[in-house]
Amino acid sequence: MTNFADKALIAERKMRELFPPTPLQRNDHLSARFGADIWLKREDLSPVRSYKIRGAFNAMRKVLAADPSQTVFVCASAGNHAQGVAFTARHFGVRAVVFMPVTTPQQKIDKTRIFGGENVEIRLIGDYFDDTLAAAQSYCDEAGGHFLAPFNDADVVEGQASVAVEMIDEIGKAPDLVVLPVGGGGLAAGIKTYLRQVAPQVELRYVEPAGGASLTAALAVGHPISLSRVDTFVDGAAVARVGDLTFEALSDVPLDHIIAAPEDRICVTILDMLNVEGIVLEPAGALAVDALGELAGEIRGKTVVCVTSGGNFDFERLPEVKERAQRFSGLKKYFLLRLPQRPGALRDFLEILGPDDDIARFEYLKKSARNFGTVLIGIETKAPENFLRLFARLDEKGFTYTDVTEDDVIGEFIL
């Protein structure tokens, strides 16, 4: 009986029909910063700029090998899985019907259509993904299609394992540690299973978005559960429930081997990789690199591979990413200021600002029947300690203010 490692090797060889191995690149910037030998497995440089093409290809390949008459494949996705399915359908000359939420950004719709060409049909159904998924599964049953799940599928997991096959071949040895992003668990399950069979000495660390830590939740109770709330900012990895099949492969992961990456900190990493290295990563693609700071104490002097899982970043999101990064770094704050409604009151406040303090937002509407009005103010500065001095001067001058930078409700309004 063919074991998992052999199946992953076959999948990797077959994949060469579609695209060459993605690069494994040593990163001098990160290596110097952490005193380690750090390599990036650049899945953001696949034909669809994510690893998702691997699972889609392997699953479609095996279905067609078993039943050549199967000509319709169906998926529900608003992102990388849709693009991988579309690209692969064009390669095999079959029809892909891709269901997407109505709210899917036009850029993702257009890219999926470009990758699939005449072989893809896109259906926009549902405001929420659960509605989209239900519609896709219903259509699949009616049309006699084959449903391609994004992660909870043995053939998909097997295809994602080809990342590890290439990595070992490219680096020429087993690294000391591999850092993996985790969403539904397909990539992590595939790489973990392969490495445990061919290089069991390799240490693994797993990174989830803090607002979508579905693997951590599942490990805590011993089985997959649905999160009551998910922060969708890391859209390529923020899932409410890790896959049942993928959890079987990940059920023995120690909780202290999982890192929860705050969404705002991920933004700092995205900007750092963009500005310093010229590498464009989507939030999920930056997860593994983002975790290096927390791993700094244990990776010094070691060979480390970070899987950069995707680079489908919509630059219309850049202002939000910069905003989140500044807030996390302590360089931007919002506060509500109670300002006397008299001539000169604003000038009194402006005189308190330091030379590096810049007003980025100012919202005020005069209330005719009140002595005081409330101002929403956003301040950017060059060093976090500048805010300590600013607030001390506000206190000294008797201003009443409330720091609302971490207020989720106001944050949703501002962003």
N, C-alpha and C positions, 0 to 999 in steps of 0.2 A: 504493500500500500504506500502510495506516495505521501511523504510527510509535508508539513507546511513549508519548510525551507525549500524543498524541491519544487513545490508549486510556485513559490515566489520567484525562484530562478527562471522557471519556464515563462512566467508572466513578464519578467524583465526582458527576456530575450525576444518574446513576441512583440513587446512594446516598441522595439527598434523599427518596426514597420511604420510607426507613427511619428516618432521624434527621437532625437539622440538623448543620451543621459544629460540630466541637468547638471550644471557645474557644482563642484565642491571647491570652495575658494577659501584660502586662509585670509583672515581679516587682520591686518597689521594694527589698525586702530584699536580694535577690541582686545587683541592679544597684548598690546602694550598697556592698555588701561587696567587689565585684570591680571597681568603677569602670568598668562597662560597661552597655550597654543590653540587659538580659537578659529574654527572653520565654520563656514556657512554653507549648508546644503540648499542651493538656490532654487527651490520649487517655484519661486516667483518668476523664473525664467523659462518655465514650460510654455508650450504653444498657447495655452489659455491662461498663463500667469498664475497657476496654482496646481497643486498635486492632484486635484480632483479628477483630472483627465485619466489618471492611472486606474483608479477603481472603476470608472465608467467603461474604459476600454476593456479591462479584463473581464468584467461581468458580461458585457455585450459579446465579446469574443467567445466566451464559454457557452452562452445561450445559443449563439448561432452555430457553434460546432455541434451542439446536441440536437438542435432543431433548425435547419437552414430555412424552413418555411416561415419562421418568425420574422415578420417585417416591421412590426410596430413596437416601439419602446416609449414608455411614458415616465415622466418624472415630475416632481413638484419642487421647485427651487427658485429663489430670487437672486442667485449669485453664481458661485464658482461651479457647483455641481451641474447647473443648467448648461453652462458653457462647455464643460467637459463632455456631457451627454451629446450636445449639438455637434461638437467637433468630431466625436467618435462616430456618430450616426452618418455624417457625410463620408467618413473614411470607409465605412462598411456598406454604404449605399442603401441604408434602411431609413425608415421614417421615424423621427422623434417628435413626440408631442409634449411640449414643455408647458406646464402650468405655473403661472407666476401670480402673486398678489397684485391687485390693481394699483397698489401704492409703490410698486417696483420702480426705481429710477430709470428714466429712459435710456441712460447710458448702458445699463445692464441688459435691457431688452435688445438694444441695437447690437451689442457685442454677441449676444447669443444668436441673433439672426445672422450675423456675418459669419460666425463659425459654422453654423449649420447649413447656410445657403438654402437651396431648394428642399433639403432633407428635413428641415425643422419647421414645425408649426407652433406658434406661441399663443397660448390662451391666457388672458388676464381675467382671473376670477377670484373674488373675495378680498375684503379689506385686511383680513388676518390670515396668517399662514395655515392655521388649522382648517379654515374653510377651503383654502387652495388645495391642501393635501386631500381632503375628503372628495373634492371634485375630480382630482387626478385619479384617485383610486377607483371612483365610480366609473369614470370614462374607461379606465383600463379594463375593468371587468366587462363592460359593454362591447368594447372594440376587440377583445381578445388580445390585448397587448401584454407586454412584459414590463412590470413596474421595476424601475431601477432606483433602489433606495440610496440615499447619499452616504450612509455609513453602516446601517444595520443589515449587512449582507455579507456572507462569507466570501464571495468572489470579489466584492469591492475591497474588503479588508486585505485579501490576498494581493490585489493589485497595488494597494497603498504600500505594502511591504517592499515593493520594488525600489522604493526610496532607499531602504537600508541595504539592499543588494548593491545598488550603484555606489552608495557611500563607502562600503567596505572595499569595493574594487578600486575606487578612486583614491582613497587615502592610503591604501596599501597595507593597512594594519587595523586592528581593532582600537578605536579611541578609548580613552579612559571613561568618558561620560558623554551621553547624548541628551540634549534638552529638547523635549517634544511639546508642541501645543496640543491642547485637548479641547474638542468640542463634543461631537457625538461619539468620538472614540475610535473611528475607523483607522486613522493614521497611526495613533498611538498603539492600538491593538495589533496592527500589522507589523510595525517595526519591533515592538516588544517581543512578539511571538517568534519572529525571524531571528532576532539577536539572541534570544534564550537558547535557540537550537544551534546557532553557528558561532556565537561569541558570548557565552554566558557571563564572562567576567566584566562586560561593559555595564557601567552604572547608568541608570536612567532617572531623569527628573521630568516631571510633568507640570505644565503651566496652563492654568485655566483663567479666564477673565473673572475677576472678583464678583461681578454681577451675573455670572452664569456658571457657577461652580457645580455642575451637575454630577461630575465624577466624585467629588468630595462628598456631596450629599448622599450618593448611592453607597459609597464605602462606609459612611457613618451608620447606615441601617442594614447593610448587607445585601441590598438589591436596588435596582434603579427606581427612582421616584421622580415625580415631576415637581420642579421648583414652582413656588407660588408666584414668583415675580422674577423676570429676567431683564437685565439691562442690555438692550440690543446694540449698543455702540460697537462692540466687537462682533459684528454681524456674521463673520465667517466661523465663529466658535461659540457664540452665545446660544446654547440650546437648553431647553427646559428639562430635557431628560436624556441621559446617556443611553446608548442602544443596549438592548438586552443581550444581544450576541457579543457586542464589543465589551460589555461589562464582564462577561465570562472570562475574557482574556486579561482584564485589568483588575479583577476582584481581589488579587493578592498584593496590590500596590500599597505600600505603607503610606499612611496619611501624611507623614512628615517628608515624603518625597514629592508632594504636590505643592506648588506655589500658586497662590491666588494673586493675580496681577491687577492692581487698581486701574480702572479705565483711564484716569487722568495721567497716571504714570506712563502708561503705554504711549500716550500722546507725546511725552517727552522723548521716548525712544524712537518713535516715528520721525520726529523732527531731527533728532541727532543723526539717524541713518541717512536721512535725506540731505541735510546740510553738510555733513562731514564726509559721507561716503558716496553721495549721489545715488543711493539705493532707495527705490520706492517700495514701501511695504504697506499693505493694508493692516488694520489693527490686529487681525488674527495672525498675520504673517510676522508681526513684530513680537509676539508673545515670548518666544524662546529667547530672543536677544534681551528682552526686557527683564527676564528672570536672572540674568547674569549678576546683577548687583546683589541680589539676595544669596547667590551662590559663591560670591567672591572668596569667602573664607575657605571653601573646600575645593576650588578649582585651580588655585595657584600652582603653577608648574605642571599642570595636566593638559592632555590633549582633549579638547571639547568640541563637539559638533552641535550646532544649533540649526534646527530645521526651520528655514524661513518659508512658511507654507503658502504664502500668496502675496501678490503685488497688485491686485485689482483695486487700486485706490482712486476714488473719485475726487479730483482736486477741488471740486466745489465744497468738499468737507474740510479743506485746509484751514479756513478761519476758525472753525470749531475746534480742530485739533490744536491750533496755536493757543486758543483761549483756554482749553483744558490744561495744556502743558504749563502755561503761565500760572494758572491757579495752583496746580500741584507744586510748582517750584517756589511758590510764595512771592511771585513777582506781580500778581494782579489780585486785587480785592474789590469787592463790592460792599457798600454799606449804605444804610439809610441815615441821613443827616436831618436833624430837626433844626430848621433855619428860621430865624425871626423874619417876619414879613415887613421889613423896613428898608429904606434905601441904605446901601452900603454894607448890608449883611453878607452878601456874596463876596464883596471885596475883602471883608474880614477873614472869610474862610480861605480865599485864594492866597492871602499873605502867609497862611500857615504852611502851605505846601513847600516841600524841599526842592532843591534844584533838579533832582532826578525824578520827581513825581509828576506824572502826566495824567491829565483827565482824559479817560477813554470813553466815558459815558456820563451823561448828565441829563436827568429827566425830572422836570419840575413844572407843576401847574399851580399858579397862584390861586389861593382860596380867599375870596373877598371877605368872608365873615370870620376869619381866624387870625390870631396874632402870630401863629407859627405855621410853616408849611414843611412837608417832608420831601426830601430830595433823594433820588436814587443816583448814587455816584459810583463810577468805576474808576479805579486808579491803577495805572501801571507804573512800575518803578524798576530800577536796575539791580537792587539787592533787597532780599527779604527784610533785613534789619531796618530798612528805611521806614517800614510801616510801624515799627515800634516807636520810632521818633515822631512819626506823624500822629499817632494816637496819643502819645504823651503831650504833644502840643495842643491837640484838641481838648484833652482833659484839662490842661492848664488854662485854656481860654473859656472853659465852661460850656463847650458844645455838647449836645446830647446826640449820640450816634449808636447804631447797631451794626455789627459786622454780619452780613448775610451771605458771605462767600460760599459757605457750606450748606446753605438752605436749599434743599432739593426743589421745592416749589418755585422759589424765585429763580433758581438756576435754570429750570425748564423754560421759564418765561424769557430769560436773558438769552439763552442759547437757541 
